[in-house]
């Protein structure tokens, strides 16, 4: 039972353009949603989060959008930079338990 | 502020053995969670400890256990190791107050079972 899904295993974007990573969930009881970035041989690094009562949160180049009726969230990175190349995980929080998606590998090329 | 520290970074064991992994959380964080990452299953929640008590538990067999000490440091134990236990084990800490504060991860312990 995959409660959090990232249907795109990979995404390739040109430097300077927008990267859009998507995530779908099934459980309406999640109270927070988070995005993490992961480089090989390192632990996930927190990027940005959004409360279930909000529909948008912005932090610099990163913006997360939440559509509760569609049970869908997305992470926008503008402008994309080569250093953004990593695996991005969407996570949903219920109490202090995180349910992760399977990740999307983002490659930003020059 | 020091981050989450996990030891050891790498570990090789054989089937049937048992292993203990250690995690030191960020200072002031009272919640410690453990996750297993495998290529096929992604990141899966094992359990969470808060103030020395297990507060949440994932769907793993009883061979996986943990504990938390009064200084919030945590250990995870896996007994009777199986080949399928080969994975990256990640520890994450947070304040644990349920207000949306994110969990911060260590770099993990890579466990290989021969």
Contacts between the chains, C-beta under 8 A, distances in Angstrom:
chain1	res1	chain2	res2	distance
A	31	B	100	7.4
A	32	B	100	4.6
A	34	B	102	5.8
A	36	B	105	7.6
A	41	B	107	7.2
A	42	B	107	5.2
A	42	B	108	8.0
A	43	B	4	7.3
A	43	B	90	5.5
A	43	B	92	7.8
A	43	B	105	3.4
A	43	B	106	5.2
A	43	B	107	4.7
A	43	B	108	5.5
A	44	B	43	7.6
A	44	B	90	7.3
A	44	B	105	4.8
A	45	B	105	7.3
A	46	B	102	4.2
A	46	B	103	7.4
A	46	B	104	6.3
A	46	B	105	8.0
A	49	B	100	6.2
A	49	B	102	5.8
A	51	B	100	5.9
A	89	B	42	7.9
A	89	B	43	6.6
A	91	B	43	8.0
A	93	B	100	7.4
A	95	B	55	7.4
A	95	B	56	6.1
A	95	B	98	6.5
A	96	B	31	5.4
A	96	B	33	6.7
A	96	B	48	5.3
A	96	B	50	7.0
A	96	B	55	6.6
A	96	B	56	6.2
A	96	B	94	6.7
A	96	B	96	5.5
A	96	B	98	6.5
A	96	B	103	7.8
A	97	B	33	7.4
A	97	B	45	5.4
A	97	B	48	6.2
A	97	B	56	4.6
A	97	B	58	7.5
A	98	B	33	7.2
A	98	B	35	7.7
A	98	B	43	7.9
A	98	B	45	6.4
A	98	B	92	7.6
A	98	B	103	6.2
A	99	B	45	6.8
A	100	B	35	7.7
A	100	B	42	5.8
A	100	B	43	4.0
A	100	B	44	7.6
A	100	B	45	8.0
A	101	B	42	7.1
A	102	B	42	4.3
A	103	B	42	6.4
